[in-house]
Amino acid sequence: MIRSLRPILLILGLLLTTLGVAMFIPALVDLVANNRDWEVFAFSGGLTLLIGLGLYAGNRDVPQSMSTRQAFVMTCAAWVSLSFVGAIPYYLSGVVPSFTDAFFESMSGLTTTGSTVIEGLEAVPPGILLWRGIQQWLGGLGIIVMAVAVLPMLQVGGMQLFKIEAFDTAEKIMPRATQISGSLTMIFIFFTALCSIAYMLAGMGVMDATVHAMTTVATGGFSTKDGSIGHFNSETIELISIVFMILGSIPFILFVQGFQGNPSRIWKNSQVKVFLVTLAIFSVIAWSLHPAGETAPRNSFLEAAFSVTSIMTGTGYSAADYGQWTIGANAFFFMIMFIGGCAGSTSCGIKIFRFQVMFETIRQHVSRVFYPNGIFIMRFNDQPIDDGVSSAVMNFFAVYFLLFGVFALLLNLTGLDFLTAMSAAGTAISNVGPGLGDLIGPHTTFKELNDPAKWILSAAMLVGRLELFTVLVLFIPRFWMD
């Protein structure tokens, strides 16, 4: 058993080492700002680095291969352990009153959910604000690598559609992922730098621009202001956010191929086209639900488009409190929070490709009803879809909404009202961020929720971010049998 854990411990060691090094960045920022929290980050970084290097040194002689079962365990263990360690600075700095709140904030950061328990962000030390951005940035990058290298191999929820030819078997995950993650990281850094520069040119300060660039490209939604993007009251900043939220929701492997001389792969991809068309249609619908009043049509459309992009991509920024719009608008935003962006991006939710496969499956079944002897082939991106993919996607839908109901029920049992429990469960499992209602709406935080609710939501964030089955399979006894 210990022997089979060694490849997992090796990866955890590398990840913890990376996180430990990252903690020294906010330590330096706080030191320059003459804030005593630099000691918190220095201690946390040193401890994390020590643990990470210890795990790496003790397991560096293991073979560079990993079985499917080990890949499942490694993926879950990575997100849980990094969330626990990432919570240390929040707790020791005193910006949150309990470790429950610290873990909730950390899990929300690494899963790029964006729900927060911290109020008065303008008064929070700069190191903590930067740490929140770094967590979401690393979490967004991690989910891209996982979506490209791990989930297709594990055949999670139809992700085998995106299997790259270089990954022939699960045993090749580690070395191949190392090779391709370099290209993905460079694209991720490029977009982040470009977004940061654009924000600064639009009027943001260096700290605000840096943190918001990290959380925009990662579609995470953590902000340096209580009012989120709306605090800046700038149409230009909102437009920049929309552009980079969309870029963060497009498969990053397409950008790699584009930079390698094949840009047509991006706009010819059916998932990208459906995603962009869906965003446009939903923006118009939201505009029709906007209680414009004295707001100019252009401004009301921008608010609608920004809100739709933010919710559908799972970013969770707010520029307008759509929770105060009509009841129809609330129901509309609740429904679109489940959709998400494209597979292989930083975006969350069910993902566009699964809706495409679902519609193809329905189309095939309806066609067979009318033409029993006909031959109807399901297609995605002009390629045939086998029945295994269709079955995996339909199972994903069933389990997704079953778990949503379970989490909502558990939250209701902790004392939350029906609307709060439903929207909290939806926003957590879809990794969106803000919910609905007066307690967890777009302009409020999750601080007032009780501790059991926060732990339930932390579990929902993890399950949603890791595509459900990556976590659920660990609770099946047969999974652990040789």
Secondary structure by P-SEA (a helix, b strand, c coil): ccccaaaaaaaaaaaaaaaaaaaaaaaaaaaaacccaaaaaaaaaaaaaaaaaaaaaacccccccccaaaaaaaaaaaaaaaaaaaaaaaaaacccccaaaaaaaaaaaaaccccccccccccccaaaaaaaaaaaaaaaaaaaaaaccccccccccccccccccccccccccaaaaaaaaaaaaaaaaaaaaaaaaaaaaacccaaaaaaaaaaaaaccccccccccccccccaaaaaaaaaaaaaaaccaaaaaaaaacccccccccaaaaaaaaaaaaaaaaaaaacccccccaaaaaaaaaaaaaaaaacccccccccccccaaaaaaaaaacccccccccccccccaaaaaaaaaaaaaaaaaaacccbbbbbbcccccccaaaaaaaaaaaaaaaaaaaaaaaaaaaacccaaaaaaaaaaaaaccccccccccccccccccccaaaaaaaaaaaaaaaacccccccccccccccc
